[in-house]
Amino acid sequence: MLGAASPVEARREALRRGLREGRLLRFPGAFNALAAMLIEQSGFDGVYLSGAVVAASLGLPDVGLTTLSEVAGRAREVARVTNLPTFVDIDTGFGEPMNVARAVQLLEEAGAAACHLEDQVNPKRCGHLDGKEVVTTEEMVRRIKAAVLARRDENFVICARTDARTVEGLDAAIERAKAYVDAGADMIFPEALADESEFEAFRRAIGVPILANMTEFGKSPLLDAGRLAQLGVNVVIYPVTLLRLAMAAAEHGLRVLAEEGSQRSLVDRMQTRARLYELVDYAGYRAFDSSVFDFSLDQQGG
C-alpha cells in the first residue's frame, strides 16, 4: 500500500542474487505503473521498461526521440509501486559518455535496479528492424566505462546490448561482447539473434549473465522459458507483449463501440471494477486512512 514496501537496495540485491543462482529470471514489460503491479501479482521476477514502449506511449516511433527525463520519470512511476527489480532500457545513453553517466545516476535515484545500454549510433532504430548501424567498439566501451564509474550502488546492474549481429555478423558481435565485459558490463544483451545455436554460441563465449529478448514479430524465434533456461539464458524480457495485448483489445473495443453504439457486448471482456480496486489496493488505502484518522481530539488539550 502507498507504493513498494521493500527498499530499492533490497530489490537490487534480489536481482544480483537471482543472477548468481543461474536460474532464468522473467521480466515482462510494463507500459505503466498499473501494469507493473499486475506483473508482480502474477508472480514474475522483475519488471522491464522498454524504450520502444515509452516512445509508443508518447505517440513516437522508437528512433531515439525520447528524453532522459521522460524515461527516468516513467521508471520512477514503475519502481514506486512494485517490490520487484525494475530493469530500464536507456537506448544509446542519451548522448555522450557524460550523458550516460547522468542517466545511470538518475535511474538509481528513480529506484531502478538495472539498465541496458546499446552500441547503435544515435539516432537508433528498433533492434529488430533492418538498416541499423553500430558505433565502434571503442566508443561503446567508453559508454560502458562511464556507466560503471557513475553508479553509486554496486548492486545496480549495467547490461551492455550489442546490435552487431545483423550488422557485422555473429562472430563480431561476440567479440564486441567480450570487450564490453572487459569494460565492466555485468550482463550482455545480444539483440536479434537468429536461432538457438546463436544463443548457445554466446553462452559458450561469454562468462557473465546473458539476456534474451523475446519480442513478437522480431528476428529471434519465440523460445519458451524452459528452453531458454536450457540454453543458459539468465534473463528473458517480453518488452512489448502487454502493450500489444492492451492496444489490440482497445482497438477492438473502440470498433465495437463505434459500430454498435454501446459497450454492452464488451463488458465480459473487461477487467471488473472489483478487480481494479483489488489491484490498486483500495482496501489498504482505506485501512491506512483509518489508522491515521481513527481518533478523537481532546478538546481540553493544549
Sequence and secondary structure as in RCSB ss.txt:
>XXXX:A:sequence
MLGAASPVEARREALRRGLREGRLLRFPGAFNALAAMLIEQSGFDGVYLSGAVVAASLGLPDVGLTTLSEVAGRA
REVARVTNLPTFVDIDTGFGEPMNVARAVQLLEEAGAAACHLEDQVNPKRCGHLDGKEVVTTEEMVRRIKAAVLA
RRDENFVICARTDARTVEGLDAAIERAKAYVDAGADMIFPEALADESEFEAFRRAIGVPILANMTEFGKSPLLDA
GRLAQLGVNVVIYPVTLLRLAMAAAEHGLRVLAEEGSQRSLVDRMQTRARLYELVDYAGYRAFDSSVFDFSLDQQ
GG
>XXXX:A:secstr
  S SS HHHHHHHHHHHHHHT  EEEEB SSHHHHHHHHHTT S EEE HHHHHHHTT  SSS S HHHHHHHH
HHHHHH SS EEEE TT SSSHHHHHHHHHHHHHHT SEEEEE B SS   TTSSS  B  HHHHHHHHHHHHHH
 SSTTSEEEEEE THHHH HHHHHHHHHHHHHTT SEEEETT  SHHHHHHHHHH  S BEEE  TTSSS    H
HHHHHTT  EEEE SHHHHHHHHHHHHHHHHHHHHSSSGGGGGGS  HHHHHHHHTHHHHHHHHHHHH S   TT
  
